[in-house]
Structure formats: structure tokens, C-alpha cells
């Protein structure tokens, strides 16, 4: 039986599963580079990202290009059978450029122009920056576009990480241009949508419209939201420009850029995902996060969602500690492999680290690497070699996908931006916390889920529950709601899908204007109730429910419509005696934010009522069981990841690709270890 056909996929000649690191040969002499390649081969490295911050290396002075060092590195890697993901170095403009063109540097909201000397020191709207970025990208693509070592391209680095917004005059001009297009050059329309009549701040001329710079008090929320959209669009325009140059000179090779998806900040990655050939993500765990195993799963599920369920690439993660956290806590033995294999279990077709050799100087010298300062005889490199050997055994898994889950979790980036602006009823009511809390409860219960956009194909009634797609849609936080998304949610429920909506949802439109009529605005008829008053809780306060659940952060005084069932009530707090969880047909509404233990009781019950697939036997409470299957469904692989200190017993029949052991019925997975069992075809998870 043949492995999944990968020859004609968008991945082209990219090795899969990919295993390697970001490599910075400009930091090392020729002898060290040769040693690096020898050790890479021993570790099973088959792909490196090259040249991410190498602009000043290849163009030390304006138009004085010197590719000799990069040529040597590319040839050395190629001769050793290591493929190259060649980066455009445009995240790090050289100092000669920044000093010659200080107007290209970013400006803060209070008017301070930031100094050069670090990465991402550029304004994405600067035509000078864009012109030089295009020049260096073109020269790279012309030189290496057909090189057999270069199998994919990596544009820039972590867009919007460090300079998500710029408030300079160039940005102001570009912002006005975008707004005039958006509002049809109708200033009255802008004034209406932004609500500038409040505080008498009505614009009478387009020249008065500026980015939301520091002022005496608050600015219109809709101004901020349009500015966030503008900033995201400017970064995306920079990416598109470089991508298109690369495609013109290096046809057939995929182009990507590394997201930071689970940071949940200033990029709408649903938009970005449509622009890359392969979705790739950087993910770094908080070393002191007690729930970091669940966070791994959240990041991987989100990236798989952005990839539309197709295989994706983990572009960066760490072998051990990272220097930018308050304490550089090392990963325990086995944790690096377990983390990496978790991403592969949830749909990645490769995993790279930052970086290969630990820097001897600079801000990142205490960031871990595959090859630490201590050299060859170190625990981290030994584990990296073992992991490379393990990844190589999963060659047949590459190209397979995780079958669609029957539970989906909805994420709307713009609704998240709107909720987390100033002057909301509670600064504790954040979208990111809600998403992670609900996802962690599902993870703890062993229930798989997909993360979807709004509106999304999952909300199309043609693909809803009758076809076996998402039978339960969870919407923990959707403060801002468009008419299109409201209609999609209604259609989903009408088609038989089960819907659960969290508090303070549907309240405003995408311009942060409160929907007319009683709360919850655009969702009022769908959920069958009226919210009489929002009741934020004091810091650290909680409320009890009469089913034994606990809510935190928030409560609401709710009046149900006729025909809406009250499933449980508040027992204390500002809404004591009032409805806390309500149900209208197959739609539920929560008037508080349940904690994880409460969600652990509620979500499995609601999933069962919706007809969702049950948790795999042996999964939950720190034991992950995830399946990947080939395109025909004839081959499948069960990943069992044990994050616990005890042996886990998981239902599985087949051969463990990592140990070679044959199992029938149940496999024992030792504490902290992973099994990957090749099995027969199975149904949806």
C-alpha cells in the first residue's frame, strides 16, 4: 500500500517530515560552518531556514551586494543533502539604510521615532523601505530562484512582532488613503461610522484624520479598529510584494512567512493564511505556565485551522529555555520531543527550532538551540539527535491530515480586537482567555476540536451536522458581530447544529456601535432572551450556579423569552436567582464565564447531546490521542502523547513506528513519552 501522494502537492520538494532549524552562518567562521553541517547530518536535519537576518551580510553597503558567504553556505548545505528554506532578510534593515533614511523608522503613538539598532525597525508603509525590500528580494530570487538546494521561501520574519503599528506621517497619509477608499471618499459616512459626534470631535476635512495618536483622553473605538485593520493590511501588502517577486523568479517553490498564531494579537491570520502557500507558525511555550501542555494543543489546533485542515509547518520552537521570559527555565528531559511530536500529531508536516547553533553573543545568546554552547556532548543535542531519528520514522505520516472534528471553536480576530480596547465594562473579559479556557476543558476531557473563522464553511448549513461535520459550535466570546456572521450562526442552528454562545456576545457591530434594541443585539432572537444588565465581577470574585458550576469575571441579569428553558441559575452574586445557562432548542447561552472544572462537566454533556464523537479510550487528563489519516482513509496513524507522570493505557491496534512494537487492543505509553501507531482506517475522531 503506497504512502499518501505528496509529489504534486504545494510542498513540492520540501522534505517531509521536515526537521531542522533556523541557521545563521553569518555568525560563524568557515570551519565552524563545516562542523555545523556534519553535526546537522548526525542529528537528522533535512531543512534549515537560511538568511532571516542576513541583509547587512549580503548588502553591507547600498548596492554593494556580496553573496560569497551565502553562496558558500547554500553550497555546503546542498552538498550535504540539507534543503534550504531561503528567507528574505527584510525584517532587519541594515544600519546604513536606517541612518540614510530615518524617516523609514517607526514612530510611536506619542510621536517618538524609534532608533535603529534592532530588528523590525521599519515602518511598513514607508515607500523607501518597500523599495529597498523589493530590491534585496529581487536580487536573492534572481540568484537562488533555480538553485536545487532552495526548496521553499520564507518572507520576512514574524510580521507585526515588535512594530505592529506605526503612527508616522507616512502612515497617516496611507491611512487616510485607505479610509477614503473604504468610505467612498465620504467624510460624513466616516463621521457616522466612527460616532465622532461624541465629545464634538467631528471631522470637517480629510486632513484632520490621523492615526489614533496619544491625546488628552480616549479616542473613538472605531478609529482604533480601522487603524488595526490598516496596520494589518500594510504588513500584508509588504508580504505580498516580496512573495510576488519570489514567485516570478522561483516558480514552483512554495512561499510562506512565519505566523505567531497563538499570540492572538494584531494580525488577522485568517486573511494571511489565504496568501501563503504553506501555513507556518512559530510557537514558544511559557515555561512557567502550568497548562503548557494544553497550550501546545491550542496552538497546533489553531494553526491547523488556519491551514484549512491541510498539513502545516512548525517554523520555530525551542529546544529548551528562551531568554525573553522572566526566568530561562529549561525543559525537562523528554519534553522537547514530546512537544515536537504533539505538533506533528495535530497536523504539522515538520518542525524546526530556533536556532541550530546557540549564539555566542547578542540578545539571543541565552536562547536555547539544537547545538548548545557546550557542544556535542550535551543533553540537548543528544535529545535532538534522538528526536531527528524519531521524526524520520514518520515519513509515511507526512501528507496525511487530521480528520475533521465534530466540535468547533470559533475565533474572530476583529471581535477580539474590539473587546480588548479600553473602556470595556471589564478588563478581565478577554477573548484570548475565553478561547484558551474552553479549549483546555475540551483537551482535558479528551475531546478534539477544530478552530474556525466567522463566518466559515463550518457554518454553512450544507456542511453542517447532517454531513458529519461540526455538530457542536462553541462561541466563547464574540463581542463584535457582523450581520453576515449573525446570519451564518442562525443558518447553522436552523440546519440542526448545536450552538453554545458565551456572555457579552453580539453586542456591537464591526464599528463598535451598539446594535439597536435590547442586549444581546444581533443574537437576541437566536438565543431567545434579553440581557437586562451586564454585571462585571470584582477582581478574583466568583459566582455559584445551582448545578454546582462556578462562574468568574462576569454575570448578567437575563430575562428569557417564552419557550426559552432555564437550565441553571445563579445562587449568589449580583444576579442571584437569575438564569445562568439558558437553552432555546439547540442553542445555549451562558450568562457567565464558567471555570475549567465547570466546563469539564458541561461540554462533554453538550457534545453528547449534539451527537459528537466521544473521547478516544484512554485519552484526557494529560493524555492526548489524535489520529491522522491518508487521503483515501485506507491508512491511519494514532498518536498517543502522555504528558503525565504515570503510564497511560490507550486503545490501539497496530505497529508503533517509534518503538517498532506491535500492539493489539491497548498500548502502554510510559510517562512523558509518545507512541505513533500505524493502524487501519477509522471513522472521524
Order of alpha helices (4+ residues) and beta strands (2+ residues): beta-alpha-beta-alpha-beta-beta-alpha-beta-alpha-alpha-beta-alpha-alpha-alpha-beta-beta-alpha-beta-alpha-beta-alpha-beta-alpha-beta-alpha-alpha-beta-beta-alpha-beta-alpha-beta-beta-beta-beta-beta-beta-beta-beta-alpha-beta-beta-beta-beta-beta-beta-beta
